[in-house]
Amino acid sequence: MSATPESDVTAANTSEKLLIAEAQWQSYTKVTLTKVDKNYPKQILTQSIGLLLLIIAALVIVMTLNQALGADEYLIISAILIVGSVLTLMRFLAAKKLRYGVLEHEILIRQGLWWIKTTALPYSRLQHVSLSQNPLQRRFNLASIKCFSAGSGAAEIFLPGLSFPLAEKLRQHLLNKASSHQQPHSSDISSNISSNIGSNIGSDINSDTSSNISSNLGSDTSSDTSSDTSSNISPVISTEKPRTKEAADE
């Protein structure tokens, strides 16, 4: 006994709801990721030290103009210098820990020094890829890539620390992957539209054919009826004429 379409749909829905064993789960922890460019930690270190020195210089200038540069002020500047140095070291180590991976169906980025954050963006959701380069990055020949997903205003993937040629190459690769992963959906839609148009044309042709057959049958029937009627009338007319002549002779 063949299965009905309703049973096939029920079986498909049941198979989709089956639980996947833990051994079959796909894990990103075993994926070997790629380090960013070696100049990226140097860029972060230069940027952090420059910002720290700028803040300290601004404080010294303000305190000197206000004639308030005493022992307490030097203590404040020392505290800012210590905190800034610790933050600079943390940013430098975090830059050295930054990793990324270009997989078959998604792009992956892992960042963080103590709090590790892993972000994966499938190519099917990738909408736009931008490449940027600030003056300090140009000094180290680096660039940053931002990946935007469909329906999201902010970048889901921010990947700095790439050499400029590699960043441009990666941008083109991600755009090609996004278009290839999103193309089957459009082809399915077009095929469905084509099948619907074909079925509608077929139904129209069938209806036109049936109407033509019906009209032909109707015309044939009417012609047969008219021919039968004329044939029945003609003998009556032919038999009536001789009787009329005999009556005239009598």
Beta strands, then each sheet from edge to edge (+ up, - down):
strand 1: 34-35
strand 2: 99-102
strand 3: 106-111
strand 4: 117-122
strand 5: 126-132
strand 6: 142-149
strand 7: 157-163
sheet 1: 1+ 2- 3+ 4-
sheet 2: 5+ 6- 7+
end
